[in-house]
Amino acid sequence: MNPIIKLDHVYKRYTSGDTEILVLKNINYQIEKGEFVIILGASGAGKTTVLYLFALYQAKEERNTVSIYQGGAVT
């Protein structure tokens, strides 16, 4: 099967002064065409961050690889 969304080794961290907060660590996930997906989690768990990654808002930060497939791959 060919995924329509694929996350490979995704990391996301925020810094505040000298403090670094790692909110996503080595996330690997893919969604296949026609698959129904629900993102659940507690407040602050990173749900919105993952959705932003899906929308490619933060895709090129750090070592992130986010691919959205629509015919050919768009990264």
CYANA upper distance limits for C-alpha pairs under 8 A (distance plus 0.5 A):
  1 MET  CA     32 GLU  CA      7.55
  2 ASN  CA     32 GLU  CA      6.81
  2 ASN  CA     33 LYS  CA      7.87
  3 PRO  CA     30 GLN  CA      6.46
  3 PRO  CA     31 ILE  CA      5.87
  3 PRO  CA     32 GLU  CA      4.72
  3 PRO  CA     33 LYS  CA      6.78
  3 PRO  CA     69 TYR  CA      7.53
  4 ILE  CA     30 GLN  CA      8.00
  4 ILE  CA     31 ILE  CA      6.40
  4 ILE  CA     32 GLU  CA      6.02
  4 ILE  CA     33 LYS  CA      6.21
  4 ILE  CA     67 SER  CA      8.23
  4 ILE  CA     68 ILE  CA      6.08
  4 ILE  CA     69 TYR  CA      5.11
  4 ILE  CA     70 GLN  CA      7.36
  5 ILE  CA     30 GLN  CA      5.95
  5 ILE  CA     31 ILE  CA      5.67
  5 ILE  CA     32 GLU  CA      7.62
  5 ILE  CA     54 PHE  CA      7.71
  5 ILE  CA     66 VAL  CA      7.83
  5 ILE  CA     67 SER  CA      6.18
  5 ILE  CA     68 ILE  CA      5.26
  5 ILE  CA     69 TYR  CA      6.84
  6 LYS  CA     28 ASN  CA      8.05
  6 LYS  CA     29 TYR  CA      6.26
  6 LYS  CA     30 GLN  CA      4.63
  6 LYS  CA     31 ILE  CA      6.94
  6 LYS  CA     66 VAL  CA      6.35
  6 LYS  CA     67 SER  CA      5.77
  6 LYS  CA     68 ILE  CA      7.31
  7 LEU  CA     27 ILE  CA      7.13
  7 LEU  CA     28 ASN  CA      5.60
  7 LEU  CA     29 TYR  CA      5.55
  7 LEU  CA     30 GLN  CA      6.59
  7 LEU  CA     64 ASN  CA      8.29
  7 LEU  CA     65 THR  CA      6.55
  7 LEU  CA     66 VAL  CA      5.39
  7 LEU  CA     67 SER  CA      7.24
  8 ASP  CA     26 ASN  CA      8.14
  8 ASP  CA     27 ILE  CA      7.00
  8 ASP  CA     28 ASN  CA      5.27
  8 ASP  CA     29 TYR  CA      7.36
  8 ASP  CA     64 ASN  CA      7.50
  8 ASP  CA     65 THR  CA      5.93
  8 ASP  CA     66 VAL  CA      7.17
  9 HIS  CA     25 LYS  CA      8.21
  9 HIS  CA     26 ASN  CA      4.88
  9 HIS  CA     27 ILE  CA      5.65
  9 HIS  CA     28 ASN  CA      5.96
  9 HIS  CA     63 ARG  CA      7.93
  9 HIS  CA     64 ASN  CA      7.00
  9 HIS  CA     65 THR  CA      7.49
 10 VAL  CA     24 LEU  CA      7.44
 10 VAL  CA     25 LYS  CA      7.00
 10 VAL  CA     26 ASN  CA      5.48
 10 VAL  CA     27 ILE  CA      5.31
 10 VAL  CA     28 ASN  CA      7.27
 10 VAL  CA     63 ARG  CA      7.07
 10 VAL  CA     64 ASN  CA      5.05
 10 VAL  CA     65 THR  CA      6.88
 10 VAL  CA     66 VAL  CA      8.33
 11 TYR  CA     22 LEU  CA      8.13
 11 TYR  CA     23 VAL  CA      8.13
 11 TYR  CA     24 LEU  CA      5.47
 11 TYR  CA     25 LYS  CA      5.26
 11 TYR  CA     26 ASN  CA      5.98
 11 TYR  CA     27 ILE  CA      7.24
 11 TYR  CA     62 GLU  CA      7.46
 11 TYR  CA     63 ARG  CA      7.21
 11 TYR  CA     64 ASN  CA      6.66
 12 LYS  CA     22 LEU  CA      6.60
 12 LYS  CA     23 VAL  CA      6.18
 12 LYS  CA     24 LEU  CA      5.39
 12 LYS  CA     25 LYS  CA      7.33
 12 LYS  CA     61 GLU  CA      8.09
 12 LYS  CA     62 GLU  CA      7.83
 13 ARG  CA     20 GLU  CA      7.25
 13 ARG  CA     21 ILE  CA      5.93
 13 ARG  CA     22 LEU  CA      4.76
 13 ARG  CA     23 VAL  CA      6.06
 13 ARG  CA     24 LEU  CA      7.43
 14 TYR  CA     20 GLU  CA      6.32
 14 TYR  CA     21 ILE  CA      5.70
 14 TYR  CA     22 LEU  CA      7.04
 14 TYR  CA     23 VAL  CA      7.99
 15 THR  CA     19 THR  CA      6.13
 15 THR  CA     20 GLU  CA      4.86
 15 THR  CA     21 ILE  CA      6.60
 16 SER  CA     20 GLU  CA      6.89
 23 VAL  CA     45 ALA  CA      8.05
 23 VAL  CA     46 GLY  CA      6.90
 24 LEU  CA     46 GLY  CA      7.58
 31 ILE  CA     35 GLU  CA      6.99
 31 ILE  CA     37 VAL  CA      8.20
 39 ILE  CA     47 LYS  CA      6.97
 40 LEU  CA     47 LYS  CA      7.57
 41 GLY  CA     45 ALA  CA      6.27
 41 GLY  CA     46 GLY  CA      8.33
 41 GLY  CA     47 LYS  CA      7.26
 46 GLY  CA     50 VAL  CA      6.71
 47 LYS  CA     51 LEU  CA      6.87
 48 THR  CA     52 TYR  CA      6.65
 49 THR  CA     53 LEU  CA      6.80
 50 VAL  CA     54 PHE  CA      6.74
 51 LEU  CA     55 ALA  CA      6.79
 52 TYR  CA     56 LEU  CA      6.73
 52 TYR  CA     57 TYR  CA      5.90
 52 TYR  CA     58 GLN  CA      6.92
 53 LEU  CA     57 TYR  CA      6.34
 53 LEU  CA     58 GLN  CA      5.87
 53 LEU  CA     59 ALA  CA      5.98
 53 LEU  CA     66 VAL  CA      7.47
 54 PHE  CA     59 ALA  CA      8.40
 54 PHE  CA     66 VAL  CA      7.56
 54 PHE  CA     68 ILE  CA      8.21
 56 LEU  CA     60 LYS  CA      8.49
 56 LEU  CA     66 VAL  CA      7.61
 59 ALA  CA     64 ASN  CA      6.39
 59 ALA  CA     65 THR  CA      6.98
 59 ALA  CA     66 VAL  CA      6.26
 60 LYS  CA     64 ASN  CA      6.28
 60 LYS  CA     65 THR  CA      7.52
 65 THR  CA     75 THR  CA      7.74
 66 VAL  CA     75 THR  CA      6.54
 67 SER  CA     73 ALA  CA      6.99
 67 SER  CA     74 VAL  CA      6.32
 67 SER  CA     75 THR  CA      5.13
 68 ILE  CA     73 ALA  CA      6.67
 68 ILE  CA     74 VAL  CA      5.93
 68 ILE  CA     75 THR  CA      6.93
 69 TYR  CA     73 ALA  CA      5.08
 69 TYR  CA     74 VAL  CA      6.48
 70 GLN  CA     74 VAL  CA      8.03
